[in-house]
Amino acid sequence: MFKVCVLGSSAAVPMFNRGLSSQVIIHDTGTYLIDCGEGTQFQIQKYKIKLKNLKAIFISHNHGDHILGLPGLLSTLSMFEREEPLHIYAPEGLKVWFYDFLNLSKSFLRFDIEWTELPQTSQKILIYQIDKLSVFAFPLKHRIACNGFYFLEKNKSFRLNIQKLKETPLPKEYYPLLKSGENVIYDNIFYDFHDYTLPPNPPLSYTYASDTLYDEKFVEHFLDTHFLYHESTFLDMDLEKANLTFHSTAKQAALQALHSNSKYLMLGHFSARYYDLNELLMEAKAIFPNSMLALDGKFYDLNHLDKEINNSFVAAPDEKPIE
Ligand SMILES: [Zn+2]
């Protein structure tokens, strides 16, 4: 299983039912959170995300719309009696800010946080490894230090050759051993896993690239990504604003998908100036047809992204802006 749920797709301010930046990754190895804008814990409840298996949080940069949900979320996890340690990978300074807040409110957490402070990277670096997943940080260019994250599956299981296995008396409880590449002896018969499995599916990968100025050289850090999330705060007609605020346009996000040879692109981090997101989607699709919009509360299954491509046009939301 490898799914991404978007918890917030709005840039800077919550708008039109769009929350602030945060995404959950649900993988066979556990649950991971990327960024934690204000309101993230409400979105988690609204979209019925279970955090029992939360292994790590990755923070791209220290702007408020990406971090202000952290004290609330972690306090709630503590009240829900979480005890296992939690890894947090975050830019320098976030740890001090977070503990200042705890001290200010005389709060404490029941669980330990294992902090890794990430400087502004200049190249792709491996930051987290678990049995079947690696996570890398890579450089982005924003007004303050900002890193993207690249999630790559590894050691994928062999696929069972069910047709062949049906011809044997081997009980199903031995199948996981074959899947993990182990031979089995059962009832004095030797089963070589090579004979009963097919090669693993190619590893899937997910790239999170937000917030950043467009720079074609960044694509070297996420070449051949299966599913690329790239910020597209603006339409290309607002390129000047994008450059001024160190953000990208939908067209630029599509170019990054094209140049990195990614398979699918998700646009997100939308400016509150756009009421109707279809314009951003069309701009990207003109360059990269496999583009889709990040929609709050939607689960994107990396194994079944094809169906999202024709599916992702959205009607403008009914809710009018609150001025
Ligand atoms: Zn930012």
Residues whose N, C-alpha, C, O or C-beta is under 5 A from the ligand:
A	BS01	ZN	H63 D211
